[in-house]
Structure formats: C-alpha cells, structure tokens
Amino acid sequence: MTETEAIALFKCLADKSRLQIVKSLTKEDMYVERLAERLGLTPPTVSFHLKKLTEAGAVESYKSQYYTMYSLKTDVFQTSILEIVQAESDEADLQRERDAAYRQKVLDAFFEYDTLKAIPTQRKKERIVLERLVESFEYDRLYSEREVNAILGAFHDDVCTLRRDMVGERLLDRDTTGYWRVK
C-alpha cells in the first residue's frame, strides 16, 4: 500500500458511519438497503459512504441476482500500520535533499578553511560536526590516544571534548589498547 493510498483509506475510515459499514461487511456481504436498515441510515447516505469506501479501495461490489452486493477487500486491512509507516515516503528524495542542505548549512557555519571554529552546543549540530570529523579515521585501524589527539588537533584545540563526545556518540570506541572507528 502506498502512502497516498494509506492516507485516502485513513481519511475514509475517520467517519463513524463508514467505519460501521466496514464492521458490518466483516460479518457478511450486504446490499445498500440491508446496510441502511442495520445502521439506521437512509439508503442514499449508505450509497454515498459506499462510494467513498470503494474509491479508497476498502470495498468492492458485485452483482447477485438484481442486488448490487458490497464486500470488504480484506487484503487492504491485512496490511499492518507498522508496514505502512515503515514504507518509504513518497517524499523520501525531497527529505534527503532537505537533510543534506541542513547538514551542509551546519558544516558551513562551524567550519572555516577545514578547521572547526567552535564546537556546537546543540547536540544535533554537534553530531553533524562529529560525523564530519570521524571521516578522518579509517575503519579497522587501532589509534593511540596521541594519534587521535593529533588528528582532532588539526581541526580544533579542544581535542579532549571532541574525543570524549565522539566516544559518547558511538562514532569512536575505545579500550585499554586504543581507539577505533565504529562501523
């Protein structure tokens, strides 16, 4: 189910009468007059709601003798909300572009001639700066504290804060043998 289809379905189900129609159709297929009688609505009102449910892909119709029967499209309702939320957004590319633009804006604000002017106080901005700094470290290589200080010292004087925050953000890890870049 696409994001657009999910939005249409959720909007459609936000109406109490439509939700009652869906609940009735879970028990058995019905025609307009039977649904109207069961729910205490007029047939034109039920027809209007069934049209909306059909457009949203929740209900389908078929002919049985001289009645138009309506049935629930159960496959639509077997998709979990978690699956819908985890599916890639229709605007995913646009969101990535916005993220990249924001990231570049932060980097431009805090770096000048490839040196760090100041350590950001906001955590989200500091994370972006630290992610930029960690690119100076290779994977699968053990660094001594002196090597880490030398690399970070090329960017900013406060190597202790940068080193501590990189470990805290799980960009670098350490033990008694040294430091390494976390994958």
TORDRENRO-470565 format. One record per atom (N, C-alpha, C): residue number from 0; atom name; x, y, z. Coordinates in nm, 4 decimals, padded with zeros to 6 digits. Example, Ala and Ser with C-alpha at 12.3 -4.5 7.8 and 13.67 -1.06 7.14 Angstrom:
BEGIN
  seq  atom         x         y         z
    0     N   01.3190  -00.5690   00.7800
    0    CA   01.2300  -00.4500   00.7800
    0     C   01.3200  -00.3300   00.7800
    1     N   01.2850  -00.2250   00.7080
    1    CA   01.3670  -00.1060   00.7140
    1     C   01.2900   00.0030   00.7870
//
This chain:
BEGIN
  seq  atom         x         y         z
    0     N   00.0856  -00.1173   00.0000
    0    CA   00.0000   00.0000   00.0000
    0     C   00.0901   00.1236   00.0000
    1     N   00.0638   00.2130  -00.0915
    1    CA   00.1437   00.3347  -00.0997
    1     C   00.0990   00.4334   00.0077
    2     N   00.1799   00.5343   00.0275
    2    CA   00.1481   00.6373   00.1260
    2     C   00.0181   00.7096   00.0891
    3     N  -00.0002   00.7379  -00.0378
    3    CA  -00.1209   00.8071  -00.0848
    3     C  -00.2450   00.7207  -00.0618
    4     N  -00.2343   00.5916  -00.0910
    4    CA  -00.3467   00.5001  -00.0683
    4     C  -00.3788   00.4901   00.0806
    5     N  -00.2757   00.4866   00.1650
    5    CA  -00.2974   00.4777   00.3095
    5     C  -00.3676   00.6031   00.3615
    6     N  -00.3253   00.7188   00.3135
    6    CA  -00.3888   00.8442   00.3564
    6     C  -00.5364   00.8456   00.3166
    7     N  -00.5649   00.8043   00.1936
    7    CA  -00.7047   00.8001   00.1475
    7     C  -00.7876   00.7045   00.2327
    8     N  -00.7301   00.5880   00.2646
    8    CA  -00.8030   00.4900   00.3462
    8     C  -00.8264   00.5435   00.4873
    9     N  -00.7237   00.6010   00.5489
    9    CA  -00.7401   00.6529   00.6847
    9     C  -00.8415   00.7666   00.6897
   10     N  -00.8390   00.8547   00.5903
   10    CA  -00.9369   00.9633   00.5854
   10     C  -01.0774   00.9070   00.5728
   11     N  -01.0895   00.8053   00.4904
   11    CA  -01.2200   00.7451   00.4681
   11     C  -01.2729   00.6787   00.5956
   12     N  -01.1857   00.6095   00.6663
   12    CA  -01.2273   00.5380   00.7868
   12     C  -01.2464   00.6295   00.9072
   13     N  -01.2103   00.7570   00.8935
   13    CA  -01.2255   00.8513   01.0038
   13     C  -01.3713   00.8892   01.0277
   14     N  -01.4598   00.8475   00.9400
   14    CA  -01.6027   00.8750   00.9541
   14     C  -01.6691   00.7574   01.0252
   15     N  -01.7485   00.7857   01.1280
   15    CA  -01.8107   00.6803   01.2085
   15     C  -01.9031   00.5912   01.1260
   16     N  -01.9828   00.6504   01.0384
   16    CA  -02.0755   00.5701   00.9575
   16     C  -01.9995   00.4748   00.8662
   17     N  -01.8916   00.5218   00.8059
   17    CA  -01.8120   00.4360   00.7177
   17     C  -01.7458   00.3237   00.7963
   18     N  -01.7001   00.3566   00.9145
   18    CA  -01.6397   00.2531   00.9986
   18     C  -01.7433   00.1480   01.0368
   19     N  -01.8662   00.1909   01.0629
   19    CA  -01.9740   00.0964   01.0949
   19     C  -02.0079   00.0089   00.9736
   20     N  -02.0035   00.0669   00.8557
   20    CA  -02.0265  -00.0106   00.7335
   20     C  -01.9182  -00.1166   00.7188
   21     N  -01.7935  -00.0778   00.7394
   21    CA  -01.6816  -00.1730   00.7295
   21     C  -01.6994  -00.2848   00.8317
   22     N  -01.7370  -00.2495   00.9540
   22    CA  -01.7591  -00.3511   01.0577
   22     C  -01.8704  -00.4476   01.0172
   23     N  -01.9759  -00.3950   00.9583
   23    CA  -02.0874  -00.4807   00.9136
   23     C  -02.0433  -00.5735   00.8014
   24     N  -01.9603  -00.5219   00.7105
   24    CA  -01.9154  -00.6029   00.5975
   24     C  -01.8127  -00.7090   00.6380
   25     N  -01.7559  -00.6968   00.7581
   25    CA  -01.6658  -00.8032   00.8042
   25     C  -01.7443  -00.9293   00.8376
   26     N  -01.8717  -00.9127   00.8708
   26    CA  -01.9550  -01.0274   00.9061
   26     C  -02.0104  -01.0987   00.7828
   27     N  -02.0566  -01.0194   00.6842
   27    CA  -02.1108  -01.0771   00.5608
   27     C  -02.1239  -00.9688   00.4543
   28     N  -02.1298  -01.0101   00.3287
   28    CA  -02.1542  -00.9163   00.2188
   28     C  -02.2988  -00.8687   00.2279
   29     N  -02.3217  -00.7407   00.1973
   29    CA  -02.4562  -00.6848   00.2097
   29     C  -02.4857  -00.5904   00.0948
   30     N  -02.6149  -00.5629   00.0757
   30    CA  -02.6582  -00.4650  -00.0229
   30     C  -02.6997  -00.3377   00.0516
   31     N  -02.7181  -00.2311  -00.0232
   31    CA  -02.7390  -00.0978   00.0347
   31     C  -02.8560  -00.0945   00.1329
   32     N  -02.9703  -00.1487   00.0941
   32    CA  -03.0894  -00.1395   00.1793
   32     C  -03.0688  -00.2137   00.3119
   33     N  -03.0006  -00.3274   00.3058
   33    CA  -02.9735  -00.4051   00.4291
   33     C  -02.8799  -00.3279   00.5216
   34     N  -02.7770  -00.2670   00.4652
   34    CA  -02.6860  -00.1850   00.5457
   34     C  -02.7596  -00.0650   00.6057
   35     N  -02.8464  -00.0022   00.5243
   35    CA  -02.9218   00.1148   00.5716
   35     C  -03.0103   00.0770   00.6894
   36     N  -03.0785  -00.0347   00.6770
   36    CA  -03.1664  -00.0818   00.7843
   36     C  -03.0855  -00.1164   00.9090
   37     N  -02.9767  -00.1838   00.8892
   37    CA  -02.8935  -00.2278   01.0015
   37     C  -02.8319  -00.1099   01.0779
   38     N  -02.7899  -00.0056   01.0053
   38    CA  -02.7201   00.1058   01.0683
   38     C  -02.8103   00.2247   01.1008
   39     N  -02.9367   00.2184   01.0597
   39    CA  -03.0288   00.3287   01.0877
   39     C  -02.9999   00.4510   01.0028
   40     N  -02.9540   00.4289   00.8799
   40    CA  -02.9247   00.5369   00.7866
   40     C  -03.0165   00.5255   00.6660
   41     N  -03.0247   00.6298   00.5872
   41    CA  -03.1050   00.6222   00.4647
   41     C  -03.0213   00.5537   00.3559
   42     N  -03.0862   00.4866   00.2618
   42    CA  -03.0117   00.4226   00.1522
   42     C  -02.9218   00.5184   00.0733
   43     N  -02.9672   00.6427   00.0427
   43    CA  -02.8765   00.7339  -00.0273
   43     C  -02.7493   00.7662   00.0542
   44     N  -02.7634   00.7770   00.1851
   44    CA  -02.6476   00.8036   00.2712
   44     C  -02.5513   00.6856   00.2677
   45     N  -02.6052   00.5651   00.2752
   45    CA  -02.5209   00.4456   00.2695
   45     C  -02.4521   00.4366   00.1337
   46     N  -02.5255   00.4673   00.0266
   46    CA  -02.4663   00.4654  -00.1077
   46     C  -02.3508   00.5648  -00.1182
   47     N  -02.3702   00.6823  -00.0615
   47    CA  -02.2640   00.7832  -00.0616
   47     C  -02.1392   00.7301   00.0095
   48     N  -02.1583   00.6717   00.1284
   48    CA  -02.0455   00.6186   00.2052
   48     C  -01.9798   00.5002   00.1346
   49     N  -02.0584   00.4155   00.0725
   49    CA  -02.0022   00.3016  -00.0006
   49     C  -01.9188   00.3484  -00.1195
   50     N  -01.9645   00.4561  -00.1838
   50    CA  -01.8866   00.5117  -00.2952
   50     C  -01.7498   00.5585  -00.2457
   51     N  -01.7476   00.6278  -00.1311
   51    CA  -01.6211   00.6741  -00.0726
   51     C  -01.5323   00.5555  -00.0343
   52     N  -01.5904   00.4529   00.0238
   52    CA  -01.5139   00.3342   00.0625
   52     C  -01.4583   00.2612  -00.0599
   53     N  -01.5359   00.2595  -00.1679
   53    CA  -01.4905   00.1957  -00.2914
   53     C  -01.3741   00.2746  -00.3511
   54     N  -01.3860   00.4076  -00.3519
   54    CA  -01.2783   00.4928  -00.4040
   54     C  -01.1498   00.4758  -00.3235
   55     N  -01.1623   00.4514  -00.1937
   55    CA  -01.0458   00.4325  -00.1072
   55     C  -00.9884   00.2920  -00.1186
   56     N  -01.0595   00.2044  -00.1906
   56    CA  -01.0100   00.0687  -00.2104
   56     C  -01.0424  -00.0264  -00.0969
   57     N  -01.1356   00.0098  -00.0106
   57    CA  -01.1696  -00.0739   00.1043
   57     C  -01.2835  -00.1702   00.0755
   58     N  -01.3669  -00.1365  -00.0243
   58    CA  -01.4875  -00.2134  -00.0536
   58     C  -01.4960  -00.2351  -00.2038
   59     N  -01.5532  -00.3483  -00.2421
   59    CA  -01.5805  -00.3738  -00.3836
   59     C  -01.7237  -00.4243  -00.3976
   60     N  -01.7767  -00.4131  -00.5181
   60    CA  -01.9156  -00.4545  -00.5399
   60     C  -01.9216  -00.5614  -00.6481
   61     N  -02.0305  -00.6378  -00.6430
   61    CA  -02.0574  -00.7382  -00.7453
   61     C  -02.2086  -00.7574  -00.7543
   62     N  -02.2548  -00.8107  -00.8658
   62    CA  -02.3984  -00.8322  -00.8866
   62     C  -02.4384  -00.9719  -00.8380
   63     N  -02.5495  -00.9772  -00.7680
   63    CA  -02.6077  -01.1043  -00.7255
   63     C  -02.7576  -01.0916  -00.7481
   64     N  -02.8076  -01.1638  -00.8476
   64    CA  -02.9446  -01.1518  -00.8957
   64     C  -02.9703  -01.0061  -00.9322
   65     N  -03.0630  -00.9389  -00.8659
   65    CA  -03.0873  -00.7993  -00.9004
   65     C  -03.0309  -00.7032  -00.7948
   66     N  -02.9503  -00.7537  -00.7022
   66    CA  -02.8870  -00.6711  -00.5993
   66     C  -02.7419  -00.6414  -00.6364
   67     N  -02.6966  -00.5241  -00.5968
   67    CA  -02.5536  -00.4950  -00.6013
   67     C  -02.5026  -00.5191  -00.4600
   68     N  -02.4207  -00.6212  -00.4469
   68    CA  -02.3681  -00.6607  -00.3167
   68     C  -02.2331  -00.5914  -00.2943
   69     N  -02.2060  -00.5596  -00.1709
   69    CA  -02.0791  -00.4972  -00.1346
   69     C  -02.0043  -00.5902  -00.0396
   70     N  -01.8756  -00.6024  -00.0657
   70    CA  -01.7916  -00.6867   00.0199
   70     C  -01.6642  -00.6106   00.0562
   71     N  -01.6076  -00.6520   00.1645
   71    CA  -01.4858  -00.5916   00.2144
   71     C  -01.3653  -00.6480   00.1399
   72     N  -01.2723  -00.5624   00.1020
   72    CA  -01.1463  -00.6080   00.0421
   72     C  -01.0509  -00.6354   00.1587
   73     N  -01.0538  -00.7588   00.2062
   73    CA  -00.9811  -00.7930   00.3285
   73     C  -00.8304  -00.7761   00.3154
   74     N  -00.7762  -00.7918   00.1951
   74    CA  -00.6316  -00.7782   00.1780
   74     C  -00.5831  -00.6380   00.2152
   75     N  -00.6684  -00.5373   00.1936
   75    CA  -00.6329  -00.3992   00.2289
   75     C  -00.6144  -00.3867   00.3801
   76     N  -00.6960  -00.4573   00.4558
   76    CA  -00.6933  -00.4453   00.6014
   76     C  -00.5927  -00.5385   00.6668
   77     N  -00.5298  -00.6232   00.5892
   77    CA  -00.4283  -00.7128   00.6456
   77     C  -00.2907  -00.6479   00.6481
   78     N  -00.2760  -00.5339   00.5840
   78    CA  -00.1516  -00.4580   00.5903
   78     C  -00.1467  -00.3905   00.7261
   79     N  -00.0390  -00.4124   00.7991
   79    CA  -00.0301  -00.3530   00.9331
   79     C   00.0087  -00.2045   00.9225
   80     N  -00.0278  -00.1317   01.0226
   80    CA   00.0064   00.0102   01.0271
   80     C   00.1582   00.0261   01.0302
   81     N   00.2265  -00.0647   01.0977
   81    CA   00.3724  -00.0593   01.1032
   81     C   00.4334  -00.0737   00.9637
   82     N   00.3775  -00.1610   00.8801
   82    CA   00.4261  -00.1758   00.7422
   82     C   00.4062  -00.0465   00.6635
   83     N   00.2945   00.0189   00.6854
   83    CA   00.2657   00.1450   00.6156
   83     C   00.3636   00.2531   00.6596
   84     N   00.3871   00.2618   00.7893
   84    CA   00.4756   00.3651   00.8436
   84     C   00.6207   00.3396   00.8019
   85     N   00.6616   00.2129   00.7936
   85    CA   00.7996   00.1809   00.7594
   85     C   00.8277   00.1906   00.6097
   86     N   00.7243   00.1925   00.5271
   86    CA   00.7452   00.2034   00.3827
   86     C   00.8049   00.3398   00.3498
   87     N   00.8863   00.3436   00.2454
   87    CA   00.9500   00.4696   00.2081
   87     C   00.8444   00.5714   00.1664
   88     N   00.8624   00.6921   00.2139
   88    CA   00.7698   00.8010   00.1865
   88     C   00.7751   00.8405   00.0393
   89     N   00.6650   00.8932  -00.0105
   89    CA   00.6612   00.9460  -00.1467
   89     C   00.7560   01.0649  -00.1604
   90     N   00.7857   01.1294  -00.0495
   90    CA   00.8712   01.2474  -00.0492
   90     C   01.0111   01.2148   00.0038
   91     N   01.0519   01.0889  -00.0019
   91    CA   01.1805   01.0483   00.0557
   91     C   01.2981   01.1222  -00.0084
   92     N   01.2955   01.1374  -00.1410
   92    CA   01.4053   01.2082  -00.2085
   92     C   01.4111   01.3546  -00.1644
   93     N   01.2956   01.4164  -00.1534
   93    CA   01.2898   01.5557  -00.1091
   93     C   01.3400   01.5692   00.0351
   94     N   01.3035   01.4736   00.1200
   94    CA   01.3502   01.4759   00.2586
   94     C   01.5017   01.4595   00.2653
   95     N   01.5571   01.3716   00.1810
   95    CA   01.7026   01.3535   00.1772
   95     C   01.7716   01.4824   00.1321
   96     N   01.7137   01.5484   00.0338
   96    CA   01.7701   01.6759  -00.0127
   96     C   01.7686   01.7804   00.0984
   97     N   01.6588   01.7877   00.1718
   97    CA   01.6489   01.8830   00.2826
   97     C   01.7499   01.8505   00.3917
   98     N   01.7653   01.7214   00.4224
   98    CA   01.8643   01.6805   00.5222
   98     C   02.0047   01.7186   00.4792
   99     N   02.0361   01.6939   00.3531
   99    CA   02.1698   01.7266   00.3015
   99     C   02.1942   01.8777   00.3053
  100     N   02.0932   01.9556   00.2706
  100    CA   02.1062   02.1020   00.2726
  100     C   02.1275   02.1519   00.4155
  101     N   02.0530   02.0952   00.5107
  101    CA   02.0683   02.1344   00.6505
  101     C   02.2072   02.0963   00.7010
  102     N   02.2493   01.9752   00.6675
  102    CA   02.3819   01.9283   00.7086
  102     C   02.4913   02.0220   00.6549
  103     N   02.4798   02.0586   00.5277
  103    CA   02.5796   02.1479   00.4681
  103     C   02.5770   02.2859   00.5324
  104     N   02.4589   02.3325   00.5665
  104    CA   02.4450   02.4625   00.6327
  104     C   02.5167   02.4614   00.7681
  105     N   02.5010   02.3525   00.8431
  105    CA   02.5680   02.3405   00.9726
  105     C   02.7189   02.3349   00.9533
  106     N   02.7646   02.2544   00.8584
  106    CA   02.9084   02.2432   00.8339
  106     C   02.9682   02.3770   00.7905
  107     N   02.8956   02.4489   00.7062
  107    CA   02.9429   02.5806   00.6618
  107     C   02.9509   02.6796   00.7776
  108     N   02.8603   02.6670   00.8728
  108    CA   02.8573   02.7587   00.9867
  108     C   02.9703   02.7318   01.0855
  109     N   03.0131   02.6060   01.0975
  109    CA   03.1110   02.5721   01.2007
  109     C   03.2522   02.5449   01.1481
  110     N   03.2668   02.5290   01.0181
  110    CA   03.4000   02.5049   00.9619
  110     C   03.4416   02.6229   00.8751
  111     N   03.5682   02.6586   00.8871
  111    CA   03.6251   02.7609   00.8015
  111     C   03.7644   02.7139   00.7612
  112     N   03.7868   02.7009   00.6326
  112    CA   03.9143   02.6507   00.5801
  112     C   03.9508   02.5157   00.6435
  113     N   03.8514   02.4290   00.6549
  113    CA   03.8666   02.2927   00.7069
  113     C   03.9136   02.2880   00.8527
  114     N   03.8906   02.3951   00.9274
  114    CA   03.9143   02.3924   01.0719
  114     C   03.7833   02.4269   01.1424
  115     N   03.7672   02.3691   01.2586
  115    CA   03.6452   02.3885   01.3367
  115     C   03.6552   02.5194   01.4148
  116     N   03.5629   02.6131   01.3867
  116    CA   03.5642   02.7429   01.4540
  116     C   03.5211   02.7296   01.5996
  117     N   03.4186   02.6482   01.6231
  117    CA   03.3665   02.6288   01.7585
  117     C   03.2941   02.4947   01.7630
  118     N   03.2863   02.4369   01.8816
  118    CA   03.2114   02.3123   01.8994
  118     C   03.0660   02.3514   01.9245
  119     N   02.9745   02.3016   01.8430
  119    CA   02.8328   02.3388   01.8600
  119     C   02.7799   02.2979   01.9972
  120     N   02.6907   02.3783   02.0514
  120    CA   02.6284   02.3449   02.1798
  120     C   02.5037   02.2592   02.1610
  121     N   02.4365   02.2750   02.0470
  121    CA   02.3194   02.1907   02.0201
  121     C   02.3673   02.0519   01.9790
  122     N   02.3079   01.9521   02.0405
  122    CA   02.3522   01.8147   02.0178
  122     C   02.3393   01.7720   01.8728
  123     N   02.2285   01.8061   01.8077
  123    CA   02.2096   01.7631   01.6687
  123     C   02.3142   01.8254   01.5764
  124     N   02.3511   01.9492   01.6035
  124    CA   02.4541   02.0144   01.5224
  124     C   02.5915   01.9568   01.5549
  125     N   02.6157   01.9293   01.6830
  125    CA   02.7430   01.8690   01.7204
  125     C   02.7580   01.7313   01.6559
  126     N   02.6497   01.6558   01.6492
  126    CA   02.6545   01.5229   01.5863
  126     C   02.6990   01.5350   01.4399
  127     N   02.6456   01.6318   01.3687
  127    CA   02.6832   01.6533   01.2281
  127     C   02.8322   01.6875   01.2179
  128     N   02.8796   01.7727   01.3066
  128    CA   03.0214   01.8102   01.3065
  128     C   03.1080   01.6884   01.3389
  129     N   03.0683   01.6106   01.4382
  129    CA   03.1454   01.4921   01.4758
  129     C   03.1471   01.3883   01.3642
  130     N   03.0348   01.3745   01.2931
  130    CA   03.0316   01.2813   01.1788
  130     C   03.1296   01.3252   01.0708
  131     N   03.1448   01.4550   01.0548
  131    CA   03.2428   01.5067   00.9585
  131     C   03.3853   01.4759   01.0065
  132     N   03.4111   01.4935   01.1351
  132    CA   03.5438   01.4686   01.1904
  132     C   03.5823   01.3210   01.1859
  133     N   03.4866   01.2338   01.2093
  133    CA   03.5167   01.0903   01.2140
  133     C   03.5571   01.0363   01.0763
  134     N   03.5272   01.1110   00.9710
  134    CA   03.5699   01.0702   00.8368
  134     C   03.7221   01.0709   00.8242
  135     N   03.7907   01.1353   00.9173
  135    CA   03.9369   01.1385   00.9165
  135     C   03.9983   01.0094   00.9711
  136     N   03.9141   00.9233   01.0265
  136    CA   03.9617   00.7972   01.0832
  136     C   03.9258   00.6818   00.9897
  137     N   04.0156   00.5861   00.9793
  137    CA   03.9930   00.4686   00.8955
  137     C   03.9231   00.3600   00.9777
  138     N   03.8443   00.2790   00.9094
  138    CA   03.7859   00.1617   00.9736
  138     C   03.8956   00.0561   00.9920
  139     N   03.8759  -00.0323   01.0862
  139    CA   03.9653  -00.1465   01.1096
  139     C   04.1088  -00.1037   01.1393
  140     N   04.1244   00.0094   01.2020
  140    CA   04.2575   00.0527   01.2424
  140     C   04.2510   00.0984   01.3871
  141     N   04.3503   00.0600   01.4642
  141    CA   04.3587   00.0980   01.6042
  141     C   04.4458   00.2235   01.6153
  142     N   04.3942   00.3252   01.6846
  142    CA   04.4657   00.4516   01.7026
  142     C   04.5039   00.4673   01.8489
  143     N   04.6218   00.5161   01.8724
  143    CA   04.6597   00.5507   02.0096
  143     C   04.5937   00.6842   02.0436
  144     N   04.5914   00.7166   02.1724
  144    CA   04.5309   00.8438   02.2127
  144     C   04.6086   00.9603   02.1522
  145     N   04.7368   00.9473   02.1415
  145    CA   04.8200   01.0521   02.0824
  145     C   04.7816   01.0734   01.9350
  146     N   04.7577   00.9641   01.8607
  146    CA   04.7186   00.9760   01.7188
  146     C   04.5818   01.0422   01.7058
  147     N   04.4882   01.0026   01.7933
  147    CA   04.3542   01.0633   01.7919
  147     C   04.3662   01.2129   01.8194
  148     N   04.4460   01.2494   01.9193
  148    CA   04.4639   01.3913   01.9532
  148     C   04.5255   01.4686   01.8365
  149     N   04.6201   01.4078   01.7666
  149    CA   04.6841   01.4749   01.6531
  149     C   04.5844   01.4986   01.5405
  150     N   04.5020   01.3988   01.5115
  150    CA   04.4020   01.4129   01.4045
  150     C   04.3002   01.5205   01.4416
  151     N   04.2478   01.5132   01.5635
  151    CA   04.1469   01.6106   01.6068
  151     C   04.2075   01.7491   01.6258
  152     N   04.3349   01.7547   01.6665
  152    CA   04.4024   01.8827   01.6865
  152     C   04.4164   01.9622   01.5581
  153     N   04.4144   01.8930   01.4442
  153    CA   04.4200   01.9635   01.3158
  153     C   04.2912   02.0413   01.2900
  154     N   04.1833   02.0041   01.3596
  154    CA   04.0541   02.0714   01.3415
  154     C   04.0255   02.1739   01.4506
  155     N   04.0629   02.1413   01.5760
  155    CA   04.0269   02.2278   01.6887
  155     C   04.1210   02.1986   01.8055
  156     N   04.1413   02.2980   01.8908
  156    CA   04.2324   02.2829   02.0042
  156     C   04.1765   02.1935   02.1156
  157     N   04.0456   02.1938   02.1348
  157    CA   03.9852   02.1185   02.2454
  157     C   03.9665   01.9717   02.2052
  158     N   04.0771   01.8989   02.1944
  158    CA   04.0720   01.7592   02.1498
  158     C   04.0065   01.6687   02.2535
  159     N   04.0173   01.7039   02.3816
  159    CA   03.9575   01.6203   02.4870
  159     C   03.8054   01.6148   02.4731
  160     N   03.7447   01.7310   02.4529
  160    CA   03.5985   01.7360   02.4363
  160     C   03.5570   01.6623   02.3100
  161     N   03.6269   01.6858   02.2009
  161    CA   03.5912   01.6186   02.0751
  161     C   03.6049   01.4672   02.0881
  162     N   03.7154   01.4226   02.1477
  162    CA   03.7389   01.2788   02.1632
  162     C   03.6307   01.2161   02.2512
  163     N   03.6025   01.2804   02.3647
  163    CA   03.5005   01.2299   02.4574
  163     C   03.3628   01.2237   02.3899
  164     N   03.3275   01.3302   02.3168
  164    CA   03.1965   01.3357   02.2525
  164     C   03.1857   01.2353   02.1376
  165     N   03.2949   01.2097   02.0682
  165    CA   03.2920   01.1094   01.9603
  165     C   03.2713   00.9694   02.0176
  166     N   03.3305   00.9434   02.1329
  166    CA   03.3077   00.8149   02.2004
  166     C   03.1641   00.8103   02.2513
  167     N   03.1173   00.9209   02.3088
  167    CA   02.9799   00.9280   02.3600
  167     C   02.8747   00.9097   02.2517
  168     N   02.9035   00.9578   02.1326
  168    CA   02.8097   00.9448   02.0202
  168     C   02.8279   00.8124   01.9454
  169     N   02.9157   00.7277   01.9940
  169    CA   02.9427   00.5952   01.9355
  169     C   02.9979   00.6052   01.7931
  170     N   03.0736   00.7109   01.7685
  170    CA   03.1433   00.7238   01.6410
  170     C   03.2830   00.6626   01.6531
  171     N   03.3406   00.6754   01.7716
  171    CA   03.4658   00.6086   01.8056
  171     C   03.4397   00.5216   01.9276
  172     N   03.5170   00.4159   01.9399
  172    CA   03.5095   00.3331   02.0594
  172     C   03.6506   00.3168   02.1118
  173     N   03.6616   00.2732   02.2357
  173    CA   03.7952   00.2622   02.2931
  173     C   03.7997   00.1524   02.3974
  174     N   03.9202   00.1071   02.4246
  174    CA   03.9502   00.0212   02.5377
  174     C   04.0938   00.0518   02.5780
  175     N   04.1551  -00.0350   02.6548
  175    CA   04.2903  -00.0069   02.7047
  175     C   04.3953  -00.0070   02.5944
  176     N   04.3636  -00.0700   02.4788
  176    CA   04.4619  -00.0764   02.3700
  176     C   04.4574   00.0464   02.2800
  177     N   04.3452   00.1166   02.2750
  177    CA   04.3376   00.2346   02.1908
  177     C   04.1955   00.2668   02.1450
  178     N   04.1881   00.3433   02.0359
  178    CA   04.0613   00.3917   01.9791
  178     C   04.0438   00.3340   01.8380
  179     N   03.9179   00.3162   01.7961
  179    CA   03.8889   00.2737   01.6608
  179     C   03.7539   00.3310   01.6174
  180     N   03.7365   00.3414   01.4874
  180    CA   03.6123   00.3946   01.4293
  180     C   03.5057   00.2861   01.4307
  181     N   03.3899   00.3207   01.4783
  181    CA   03.2772   00.2268   01.4878
  181     C   03.2073   00.2187   01.3528
  182     N   03.1767   00.0978   01.3101
  182    CA   03.1071   00.0780   01.1826
  182     C   02.9590   00.0962   01.1990
//
